[in-house]
Amino acid sequence: MKKTIYALILPLVVVSGLVFANRDSKIDTTQKPAANTLGAAAAKTEREQWEATAEGIKFRTWQASPEGIKVLDGAAKIREQLSSYSNMEAVITSLTLPPGSRLGFGIMASINGTEYILQFDADKPQLEQLRTLRVNDKIIIRSHFVSYAPKYAYPIISGDYVEKDNKLIFKRNPRKGGC
């Protein structure tokens, strides 16, 4: 008799456990915030609204100015190397950023005759290795991203990888808890 009761209760416990486990996972997935992805039309509308603001007008004016065109051309020159994450040979031209910069640690470098700001998101030990660089040093850079802003007269490359004389000097640490 006891064996029969245990035989009936055991499947009941297993099935109810599965039901509650499935219920918990459904609750967890519904409680996660949905990614804020905009459709192409919504993104275009949002961009048009921003362009109508004073900041958007100022940015468009800068883009059409000779200084803005120079910066955008510099960013376009290296776009292919950035998308393929290939090596770019650079020569360090300055160990300091232009006055008024708020980019953190960075250096100025020339790639194929065009000046760029190399900005690094680095930890303290990594900064020490970067501080060993000197003006006119030839380095190899890899990056995925270039940006620009009206405040700066140079395109800004986010440094992911730097090597000098075939020795790794800097490699960006992946962000914790995300992409």
TIVEXMI-950166 format. One record per residue (C-alpha): residue in three letters; x, y, z. Coordinates in steps of 0.25 Angstrom, whole numbers, plus 2048, in hexadecimal, padded with zeros to 3 digits. Layout:
% residues N
{type:ALA, px:X, py:Y, pz:Z}
...
***
This chain:
% residues 179
{type:MET, px:800, py:800, pz:800}
{type:LYS, px:80B, py:80A, pz:804}
{type:LYS, px:812, py:807, pz:7F6}
{type:THR, px:805, py:80A, pz:7EF}
{type:ILE, px:804, py:817, pz:7F6}
{type:TYR, px:812, py:81B, pz:7F4}
{type:ALA, px:811, py:817, pz:7E5}
{type:LEU, px:805, py:821, pz:7E4}
{type:ILE, px:80B, py:82C, pz:7EC}
{type:LEU, px:819, py:82C, pz:7E5}
{type:PRO, px:813, py:82F, pz:7D7}
{type:LEU, px:80A, py:83A, pz:7DD}
{type:VAL, px:816, py:841, pz:7E4}
{type:VAL, px:81F, py:840, pz:7D7}
{type:VAL, px:814, py:846, pz:7CE}
{type:SER, px:810, py:851, pz:7D8}
{type:GLY, px:81F, py:854, pz:7D9}
{type:LEU, px:820, py:856, pz:7CA}
{type:VAL, px:813, py:85E, pz:7CA}
{type:PHE, px:819, py:868, pz:7D4}
{type:ALA, px:827, py:868, pz:7CE}
{type:ASN, px:821, py:86C, pz:7C1}
{type:ARG, px:818, py:876, pz:7C7}
{type:ASP, px:824, py:87D, pz:7CE}
{type:SER, px:82C, py:87E, pz:7C1}
{type:LYS, px:820, py:884, pz:7BA}
{type:ILE, px:81E, py:88E, pz:7C5}
{type:ASP, px:82D, py:892, pz:7C4}
{type:THR, px:82D, py:894, pz:7B5}
{type:THR, px:821, py:89D, pz:7B6}
{type:GLN, px:827, py:8A5, pz:7C1}
{type:LYS, px:834, py:8A8, pz:7B9}
{type:PRO, px:834, py:8B6, pz:7B3}
{type:ALA, px:832, py:8B6, pz:7A4}
{type:ALA, px:83D, py:8BB, pz:79C}
{type:ASN, px:83B, py:8C9, pz:797}
{type:THR, px:83C, py:8C7, pz:788}
{type:LEU, px:836, py:8D1, pz:77F}
{type:GLY, px:832, py:8CE, pz:771}
{type:ALA, px:838, py:8D5, pz:765}
{type:ALA, px:82C, py:8DE, pz:764}
{type:ALA, px:82C, py:8E2, pz:773}
{type:ALA, px:83B, py:8E4, pz:773}
{type:LYS, px:83A, py:8ED, pz:767}
{type:THR, px:82F, py:8F5, pz:76D}
{type:GLU, px:837, py:8F6, pz:77A}
{type:ARG, px:844, py:8FB, pz:772}
{type:GLU, px:83B, py:905, pz:76B}
{type:GLN, px:836, py:90B, pz:778}
{type:TRP, px:844, py:90C, pz:77D}
{type:GLU, px:849, py:913, pz:771}
{type:ALA, px:83E, py:91D, pz:773}
{type:THR, px:843, py:921, pz:780}
{type:ALA, px:84E, py:92B, pz:783}
{type:GLU, px:859, py:921, pz:785}
{type:GLY, px:855, py:919, pz:778}
{type:ILE, px:856, py:926, pz:770}
{type:LYS, px:863, py:929, pz:776}
{type:PHE, px:868, py:91B, pz:773}
{type:ARG, px:863, py:91C, pz:765}
{type:THR, px:86A, py:92A, pz:763}
{type:TRP, px:877, py:924, pz:768}
{type:GLN, px:876, py:918, pz:75F}
{type:ALA, px:875, py:921, pz:753}
{type:SER, px:881, py:92A, pz:758}
{type:PRO, px:88F, py:928, pz:753}
{type:GLU, px:893, py:923, pz:760}
{type:GLY, px:888, py:919, pz:761}
{type:ILE, px:88B, py:914, pz:753}
{type:LYS, px:899, py:912, pz:757}
{type:VAL, px:895, py:90A, pz:763}
{type:LEU, px:88B, py:901, pz:75B}
{type:ASP, px:895, py:8FF, pz:750}
{type:GLY, px:89F, py:8FA, pz:75A}
{type:ALA, px:895, py:8F0, pz:760}
{type:ALA, px:891, py:8EB, pz:752}
{type:LYS, px:8A0, py:8E8, pz:74F}
{type:ILE, px:8A1, py:8DD, pz:759}
{type:ARG, px:892, py:8D8, pz:759}
{type:GLU, px:896, py:8CC, pz:751}
{type:GLN, px:8A2, py:8C8, pz:75B}
{type:LEU, px:898, py:8CA, pz:767}
{type:SER, px:88D, py:8C1, pz:761}
{type:SER, px:897, py:8B6, pz:75E}
{type:TYR, px:89F, py:8B8, pz:76B}
{type:SER, px:8AC, py:8B8, pz:764}
{type:ASN, px:8B9, py:8BE, pz:768}
{type:MET, px:8BC, py:8CD, pz:766}
{type:GLU, px:8CA, py:8D3, pz:767}
{type:ALA, px:8CB, py:8E0, pz:76E}
{type:VAL, px:8D5, py:8E9, pz:773}
{type:ILE, px:8D3, py:8F0, pz:780}
{type:THR, px:8D3, py:8FF, pz:77E}
{type:SER, px:8D0, py:904, pz:78C}
{type:LEU, px:8CF, py:8FD, pz:79A}
{type:THR, px:8C4, py:907, pz:79E}
{type:LEU, px:8B6, py:90A, pz:799}
{type:PRO, px:8B2, py:918, pz:794}
{type:PRO, px:8AF, py:922, pz:79F}
{type:GLY, px:8A1, py:921, pz:7A5}
{type:SER, px:89F, py:912, pz:7A1}
{type:ARG, px:897, py:909, pz:7AA}
{type:LEU, px:89A, py:8FC, pz:7A5}
{type:GLY, px:8A2, py:8F6, pz:7B0}
{type:PHE, px:8AF, py:8F0, pz:7AC}
{type:GLY, px:8B3, py:8F2, pz:79E}
{type:ILE, px:8BE, py:8F5, pz:794}
{type:MET, px:8BF, py:8FC, pz:786}
{type:ALA, px:8C4, py:8F3, pz:77A}
{type:SER, px:8C5, py:8F4, pz:76B}
{type:ILE, px:8C0, py:8E9, pz:762}
{type:ASN, px:8C3, py:8EB, pz:754}
{type:GLY, px:8C6, py:8FA, pz:756}
{type:THR, px:8B9, py:8FD, pz:75D}
{type:GLU, px:8B8, py:901, pz:76C}
{type:TYR, px:8AF, py:8F9, pz:775}
{type:ILE, px:8AD, py:8F9, pz:784}
{type:LEU, px:8AF, py:8EB, pz:78A}
{type:GLN, px:8A6, py:8EA, pz:796}
{type:PHE, px:8A8, py:8DE, pz:7A0}
{type:ASP, px:89F, py:8D8, pz:7AA}
{type:ALA, px:8A9, py:8D2, pz:7B3}
{type:ASP, px:8AC, py:8CD, pz:7C1}
{type:LYS, px:8B8, py:8D2, pz:7C9}
{type:PRO, px:8C2, py:8C7, pz:7C5}
{type:GLN, px:8BE, py:8C9, pz:7B7}
{type:LEU, px:8C1, py:8D8, pz:7B7}
{type:GLU, px:8CF, py:8D5, pz:7BC}
{type:GLN, px:8D2, py:8CD, pz:7B0}
{type:LEU, px:8CC, py:8D8, pz:7A7}
{type:ARG, px:8D4, py:8E3, pz:7AE}
{type:THR, px:8E1, py:8DC, pz:7A9}
{type:LEU, px:8DE, py:8E1, pz:79B}
{type:ARG, px:8E5, py:8ED, pz:796}
{type:VAL, px:8E3, py:8F7, pz:78A}
{type:ASN, px:8E7, py:8F2, pz:77D}
{type:ASP, px:8E5, py:8E3, pz:781}
{type:LYS, px:8DF, py:8DA, pz:777}
{type:ILE, px:8D4, py:8D2, pz:77C}
{type:ILE, px:8C9, py:8C8, pz:776}
{type:ILE, px:8BB, py:8CB, pz:77A}
{type:ARG, px:8AE, py:8C4, pz:779}
{type:SER, px:8A0, py:8C9, pz:77C}
{type:HIS, px:892, py:8C7, pz:779}
{type:PHE, px:88D, py:8D6, pz:77B}
{type:VAL, px:890, py:8E4, pz:776}
{type:SER, px:888, py:8F0, pz:77B}
{type:TYR, px:888, py:8FF, pz:779}
{type:ALA, px:882, py:90B, pz:780}
{type:PRO, px:882, py:91A, pz:77D}
{type:LYS, px:88A, py:91C, pz:789}
{type:TYR, px:896, py:915, pz:783}
{type:ALA, px:89E, py:918, pz:777}
{type:TYR, px:8A2, py:909, pz:775}
{type:PRO, px:89A, py:8FC, pz:773}
{type:ILE, px:89B, py:8F4, pz:780}
{type:ILE, px:89F, py:8E5, pz:780}
{type:SER, px:89C, py:8DD, pz:78B}
{type:GLY, px:8A8, py:8D4, pz:78D}
{type:ASP, px:8A5, py:8C5, pz:78F}
{type:TYR, px:8B3, py:8C0, pz:78C}
{type:VAL, px:8C1, py:8C6, pz:78B}
{type:GLU, px:8CF, py:8BF, pz:788}
{type:LYS, px:8DD, py:8C5, pz:787}
{type:ASP, px:8E8, py:8BD, pz:781}
{type:ASN, px:8E0, py:8B1, pz:781}
{type:LYS, px:8DD, py:8B2, pz:790}
{type:LEU, px:8CF, py:8B3, pz:795}
{type:ILE, px:8CE, py:8C0, pz:79D}
{type:PHE, px:8BF, py:8C2, pz:79E}
{type:LYS, px:8B2, py:8B9, pz:79C}
{type:ARG, px:8A5, py:8BE, pz:7A1}
{type:ASN, px:89E, py:8B6, pz:7AB}
{type:PRO, px:890, py:8B1, pz:7A8}
{type:ARG, px:885, py:8B8, pz:7B0}
{type:LYS, px:880, py:8B0, pz:7BB}
{type:GLY, px:871, py:8AD, pz:7BC}
{type:GLY, px:86E, py:8B0, pz:7AD}
{type:CYS, px:873, py:8B1, pz:79F}
***
